[in-house]
């Protein structure tokens, strides 16, 4: 009988190229983290085939946690399941789709930041500060792992702002696009995280001052600069 304890190699969110990852809260969660890290680091390239049997051998687990993890990643738009073919990594976002996503964000998120600033509480600001990752800049050499982690932090930060603003339709619309995971797969560069952290700090400062105009400007600038940082991926 195959052991249910995985021996997952270097493809964890903690270290895509190092020793076995630590146990997560559940086996499916641990497998999810490992596959997520491979996708974000492009170890599994966009459009690349993902074979369940190969992951079973690599991680030394049964098919059940593998399929659970892949189902979750499919829901996040990172994995595609095709009938009679199986799983593959989602294709890379096109330049046209990239432009459309940023147009949508510029229409919706600055206004949401304005609304959030007007109703910001101390508790909400604390939660946003934790989500922003402003206090967790990378110190070590594992930049790719940090990049993968920041993709999640960025998605959570923006989603929490939308939650504070209170428009659930806008929140659901943007979440459905899986914008953050797709754009972070475009290219790996330390500027993407370092500059974004400074921009997050500017947004938080506007929230702390309960300044809707400043919050709107800071969010608009952040999204524009994010777009401009990633555009070279299409050159």
C-alpha positions as CSV (number, residue, x, y, z in Angstrom):
1,X,0.0,0.0,0.0
2,X,1.3,3.4,-0.9
3,X,2.2,5.7,2.0
4,X,-0.1,8.7,2.4
5,X,2.6,10.9,3.7
6,X,4.1,12.7,0.8
7,X,7.8,13.2,0.2
8,X,7.4,16.4,-1.8
9,X,10.6,17.7,-3.3
10,X,11.7,21.2,-4.0
11,X,8.6,22.7,-5.6
12,X,7.0,24.1,-2.5
13,X,5.8,27.6,-1.9
14,X,8.7,27.8,0.6
15,X,11.4,26.8,-1.9
16,X,10.9,25.8,-5.5
17,X,14.4,24.5,-5.6
18,X,15.3,23.3,-2.1
19,X,14.5,20.5,0.4
20,X,11.2,18.9,1.1
21,X,8.5,21.2,2.3
22,X,7.0,21.2,5.7
23,X,3.7,19.5,6.4
24,X,0.7,21.8,5.8
25,X,-2.7,21.7,7.5
26,X,-3.8,18.9,5.2
27,X,-2.3,16.7,2.6
28,X,-4.3,18.3,-0.2
29,X,-3.2,21.7,1.0
30,X,0.4,20.7,0.9
31,X,0.1,19.3,-2.6
32,X,-1.8,22.4,-3.7
33,X,1.0,24.6,-2.4
34,X,3.6,22.5,-4.2
35,X,1.8,22.6,-7.6
36,X,0.9,26.3,-7.2
37,X,4.6,27.1,-6.7
38,X,5.6,25.2,-9.8
39,X,2.9,27.1,-11.8
40,X,3.9,30.5,-10.5
41,X,7.7,29.8,-11.1
42,X,6.8,28.5,-14.6
43,X,8.4,25.1,-13.8
44,X,5.1,23.9,-15.3
45,X,4.9,26.3,-18.3
46,X,1.7,27.9,-19.6
47,X,-0.2,25.3,-21.6
48,X,2.1,22.5,-20.2
49,X,0.5,19.1,-19.6
50,X,-0.1,18.1,-16.0
51,X,-0.2,14.3,-15.5
52,X,-1.8,13.0,-12.4
53,X,0.2,9.8,-12.4
54,X,3.5,11.8,-12.7
55,X,2.5,13.9,-9.7
56,X,1.6,10.8,-7.7
57,X,5.1,9.5,-8.3
58,X,6.8,12.8,-7.7
59,X,5.0,13.5,-4.4
60,X,4.5,9.9,-3.3
61,X,0.8,10.4,-2.5
62,X,-2.4,8.9,-3.8
63,X,-4.4,10.4,-6.6
64,X,-7.0,11.9,-4.2
65,X,-5.0,14.9,-2.8
66,X,-3.6,15.5,-6.3
67,X,-7.1,15.7,-7.9
68,X,-8.3,17.9,-5.0
69,X,-5.4,20.3,-5.5
70,X,-5.9,20.4,-9.2
71,X,-9.6,21.0,-8.8
72,X,-8.8,24.0,-6.6
73,X,-6.3,25.3,-9.1
74,X,-8.8,24.9,-11.8
75,X,-11.2,27.0,-9.8
76,X,-8.5,29.7,-9.6
77,X,-8.0,29.7,-13.3
78,X,-4.5,28.3,-13.2
79,X,-5.3,24.8,-14.4
80,X,-7.5,23.7,-17.3
81,X,-9.2,20.3,-17.4
82,X,-10.1,19.1,-20.9
83,X,-12.5,16.1,-21.5
84,X,-10.6,13.0,-22.5
85,X,-7.3,14.9,-22.4
86,X,-6.7,15.7,-18.7
87,X,-5.1,18.7,-17.0
88,X,-2.8,21.4,-18.3
89,X,-1.5,24.7,-17.0
90,X,-3.7,27.6,-18.1
91,X,-2.3,29.4,-21.2
92,X,-0.5,32.6,-20.8
93,X,-2.7,35.7,-20.9
94,X,-2.5,37.5,-24.3
95,X,-1.5,41.1,-24.7
96,X,-5.1,42.0,-25.6
97,X,-6.5,40.2,-22.5
98,X,-3.8,41.8,-20.4
99,X,-4.9,45.3,-21.7
100,X,-8.5,44.5,-21.1
101,X,-7.9,43.3,-17.5
102,X,-6.1,46.5,-16.7
103,X,-8.8,48.7,-18.2
104,X,-11.3,46.9,-16.1
105,X,-9.2,47.3,-12.9
106,X,-8.7,51.1,-13.6
107,X,-12.4,51.5,-14.0
108,X,-13.3,49.7,-10.8
109,X,-10.5,49.6,-8.2
110,X,-9.7,53.3,-7.8
111,X,-13.4,54.0,-7.1
112,X,-13.5,51.1,-4.7
113,X,-10.4,52.5,-2.8
114,X,-12.2,55.8,-2.5
115,X,-15.2,54.1,-1.0
116,X,-13.1,52.0,1.3
117,X,-11.3,55.1,2.6
118,X,-14.6,56.6,3.6
119,X,-15.7,53.7,5.8
120,X,-12.3,52.4,7.0
121,X,-12.1,51.2,10.5
122,X,-9.1,50.5,12.7
123,X,-9.7,46.8,12.5
124,X,-10.1,46.8,8.7
125,X,-6.9,48.9,8.3
126,X,-5.0,46.4,10.5
127,X,-6.3,43.5,8.4
128,X,-5.2,45.3,5.2
129,X,-1.8,46.1,6.6
130,X,-1.3,42.4,7.3
131,X,-2.5,41.4,3.9
132,X,-0.4,43.9,2.1
133,X,2.9,42.2,3.1
134,X,4.4,45.6,3.7
135,X,6.3,44.3,6.7
136,X,7.6,41.2,5.0
137,X,10.1,42.3,2.4
138,X,12.4,39.6,1.2
139,X,15.7,39.3,3.0
140,X,17.0,36.0,1.7
141,X,18.1,34.7,-1.7
142,X,14.8,32.8,-2.4
143,X,13.3,35.5,-4.6
144,X,11.2,33.1,-6.7
145,X,9.5,31.7,-3.6
146,X,8.9,35.2,-2.4
147,X,7.4,36.1,-5.8
148,X,5.0,33.2,-5.6
149,X,4.0,34.2,-2.1
150,X,3.5,37.8,-3.1
151,X,1.1,36.8,-5.9
152,X,-1.2,35.6,-3.1
153,X,-0.6,38.6,-0.9
154,X,-1.4,40.9,-3.7
155,X,-4.6,39.2,-4.6
156,X,-5.7,39.1,-0.9
157,X,-4.9,42.8,-0.4
158,X,-6.9,44.0,-3.3
159,X,-9.8,41.6,-2.5
160,X,-10.0,42.9,1.1
161,X,-10.1,46.5,-0.2
162,X,-13.1,45.6,-2.3
163,X,-14.7,43.9,0.7
164,X,-14.3,47.0,2.8
165,X,-15.8,49.1,0.0
166,X,-18.8,46.8,0.1
167,X,-19.7,46.3,-3.5
168,X,-19.9,42.5,-3.8
169,X,-20.7,42.5,-7.5
170,X,-17.5,44.3,-8.3
171,X,-15.6,42.0,-5.9
172,X,-17.0,38.9,-7.5
173,X,-16.4,40.3,-11.0
174,X,-12.7,40.9,-10.4
175,X,-12.2,37.7,-8.5
176,X,-13.7,35.7,-11.4
177,X,-10.9,37.1,-13.7
178,X,-8.1,35.6,-11.5
179,X,-6.2,38.7,-12.5
180,X,-3.4,38.5,-10.0
181,X,-2.4,34.9,-10.6
182,X,-2.3,35.5,-14.4
183,X,-0.3,38.7,-14.4
184,X,2.2,37.3,-11.9
185,X,3.0,34.4,-14.3
186,X,3.9,36.9,-17.1
187,X,7.4,37.6,-15.9
188,X,9.6,37.2,-12.9
189,X,11.3,40.4,-11.7
190,X,12.1,41.7,-8.3
191,X,10.7,45.1,-9.2
192,X,7.3,43.6,-9.5
193,X,7.2,43.0,-5.7
194,X,9.5,45.7,-4.4
195,X,7.8,48.6,-6.1
196,X,4.3,47.1,-5.5
197,X,5.1,47.0,-1.7
198,X,5.9,50.7,-1.8
199,X,2.6,51.4,-3.6
200,X,0.7,49.3,-1.2
201,X,2.2,51.4,1.6
202,X,0.9,54.5,-0.1
203,X,-2.6,53.1,-0.4
204,X,-2.5,52.2,3.3
205,X,-1.4,55.7,4.3
206,X,-4.4,57.1,2.5
207,X,-6.6,54.7,4.3
208,X,-5.1,55.6,7.6
209,X,-5.9,59.3,6.9
210,X,-9.4,58.4,5.8
211,X,-8.7,60.4,2.6
212,X,-10.9,59.2,-0.3
213,X,-9.2,61.4,-2.9
214,X,-5.7,60.3,-2.0
215,X,-6.8,56.6,-1.8
216,X,-8.3,56.8,-5.3
217,X,-5.1,58.4,-6.7
218,X,-2.8,55.9,-5.0
219,X,-4.8,53.0,-6.3
220,X,-4.9,54.4,-9.8
221,X,-1.2,55.0,-9.8
222,X,-0.5,51.5,-8.4
223,X,-2.5,49.8,-11.1
224,X,-1.0,51.9,-13.9
225,X,2.5,51.2,-12.6
226,X,1.8,47.5,-12.3
227,X,0.6,47.5,-15.9
228,X,3.8,49.3,-17.1
229,X,6.1,47.0,-15.2
230,X,4.6,43.9,-16.9
231,X,4.2,45.2,-20.4
232,X,7.8,44.3,-21.4
233,X,6.7,40.6,-21.1
234,X,5.0,41.0,-24.5
235,X,8.1,42.5,-26.3
